[in-house]
Amino acid sequence: KLISVTDLYVNNNDIYISGYTKNENDKFALTVYKSSIENLNNIQFNKIFQESDTNCTTTPPHLGGKMKYYKNDNLDGLLLTTGLILRTETQDIKGISEDSICGKILILDNNNYGYKIFSKGHRNILGLYVDKKLLLATENGPRGGDEINNIFYNKNYGWPIASYGTLYNKKKSQEKTHYKKNHKKNNFEEPIFAFTPSIGISEIIKLPNSFSNFWQDNFLIGSLNKKTLYRVKFDDKYSKLLFFEEIFIGDRIRDIVYFKDEKMIIMSLEFSGSIGIIQNIK
């Protein structure tokens, strides 16, 4: 019954698929299904989550739904992102409100799949990286302002109040932008880095040092609009970007994974509907 798929995630012997369905009121709702894959001849998906607020996204829905497992500091469960892309780009406070599910990272309880808010103030997260306490997110901004964020529990990242981007549709009577241009002064978390103009930021992964002696402690970030792979390095505190290198691919990079044994970077390329490979063949 999925109308669109937003993510597929495997954790140990479990597989999760997120996407959009129609709820009982015929509204689009972000939904998560889970199945065991211990027996590949008997895969049975059960619905473990369905979005309660169906006013988070525009139509058709292709956002939110990114998943990663998180276990640290008494938090143990599946992280799930929800989007908040507004029809009119008005300052709807759902993204920063505790009363709305929109624009959040949720953590789903392992036992009953109830949820709590992990962080808020997000527009559209397409990439998540988890390593113990470290949680990095790559997030689409509006017209400009794609962000790399270091995510901390119970923190607010400002959308739709603060952004380094601008409005998509500006009338002559409107100001050039109505977004606050300083997150910290408005009690929000500053991004590690913001791309202006935006690159259509997508997935983020950490590349093992074994891939290349020349690429040490590096991350890879995909882009949609720029059709480019970004090789980046952060400082030790993950508070700033030390550098980035652009590697032109020529297609929209929707997702990235790394195959350790083959030393192979795999990219899903959207326009051509193909798989791209970067491999260390020495």
Secondary structure, 3 states (H helix, E strand, C coil): CCCEEEEEEEECCEEEEEEEEECCCCCEEEEEEEEECCCCCCCCCEEEEECCCCCCCCCCCCCCCCEEEEEECCEEEEEEECCCCCCCCCCCHHHHCCCCCCCEEEEEECCCCCEEEEEECCCCEEEEEEECCEEEEEECCCECCEEEEECCCCCECCCCCECCCECCCCCCCCCCCCCECCCHHHCCCCCCEEECCCCCEEEEEEECHHHCCCCCCEEEEEECCCCEEEEEEECCCCCCEEEEEEEECCCCEEEEEEECCCCEEEEEECCCCEEEEEECCC
